[in-house]
Amino acid sequence: MPQPAFQNEVDLEEALSRPTVEVIKTLQNIDGDMVFLGVAGKMGPTLARMARRASDMGGIKRRIIGVSRFTSGGQQELEAHGIETIQCDLLDEDQVARLPDAPAVVMMTGMKFGSTGNSSLTWAMNDYAPMLMARRYRNSKIVAFSTGNVYGLTEPASGGSVENDATGPIGEYAMSVLGRERLLEHFSRTWSIPMAILRLNYACDLRYGVLVDIATRILNDEPVNVAMGYFNTIWQGDANAMTLRAFGLLKTPPHVINMTGPEVLSIREVASRMAERMGREVVFTGTEGSTALLNNAHYGYTQWGQPHMRTNELIEAVADWTSQGGRLLGKPTHFEARDGKF
């Protein structure tokens, strides 16, 4: 069995939060403190930590503030890395109003999993909360997360949806996120908020992501569903770096940018490669559809360059991490869902 690229979670999180020279330069051009709203999610801790490290390495003294309900903890670890934490229900207007000023804001809140059967909370988290946050930080610069789900399904041969394609969300989750985009665009225009909206699909950090879902099923001798057929993914360390560099691309109305890996990947081919590396068999279920949820991130690469982690390296790292018992977050992506229900 090949040696894993990362020996433990300390190594993994160091790599995920390691800033590039370009990230350091971008944050040197931002004045004042930074707030990360919804920091306790999958990307938030290492993203905030990257901002802390880049600021320190660039000689910039600023507060990095992480805001969340922290219902699953995580405050102590963030604070150990120099990130201030504030416990806040971002659906509570009074609590949001009391958040500290900051010239730069990353908006990461959202609800996807569990949205089916809980539509009212989904719309509240994906639309009402961003409205409150945009109003609170109307004098700041904002980078906000969205999702490639707003496009709907497309043919793999197309290379994926690009930023000026028409949206076509499937299911209430995707519709609510498009609603978030429309609200943010409205407030950006009304209050002249410089903003970037990042349509991300499928970041991967070895503990979660489409590749982890596939590897876990192989490890557990469960069939891999190929109904979606194809997908994109990107190393979370690259997604973190691109997110911070988006502060150099803000516009009014918002600058919409796709964020994902450069390849259209076949679920069947990736699963076969992972099974071979893991020394296991893979069983498939379902039949590939003629369309899939795919983003084309070429425009972003013209601004930021190619991802540093190659997809082949990421596939191998996930296979090694999973087969050798690396800790997983237990947060499946439900990548195989074609009906928009999560």
Secondary structure by P-SEA (a helix, b strand, c coil): ccccccccaaaaaaaaacccaaaaaaaaacccbbbbccccccccaaaaaaaaaaaaaacccccccccccccccaaaaaaaacbbbbbcccccaaaaaacccccbbbbbccccccccccaaaaaaaacaaaaaaaaaaccbbbbbbbcccccccccccccccccccbbbbccaaaaaaaaaaaaaaaaaaaacccbbbbbccbbbcccccaaaaaaaaaaacbbbbcccccbbbbcaaaaaaaaaacccccccccccccccccccccaaaaaaaaaaaacbbbbbccccccccccccaaaaaaccccccccaaaaaaaaaaaaaacccccccccccccccccc
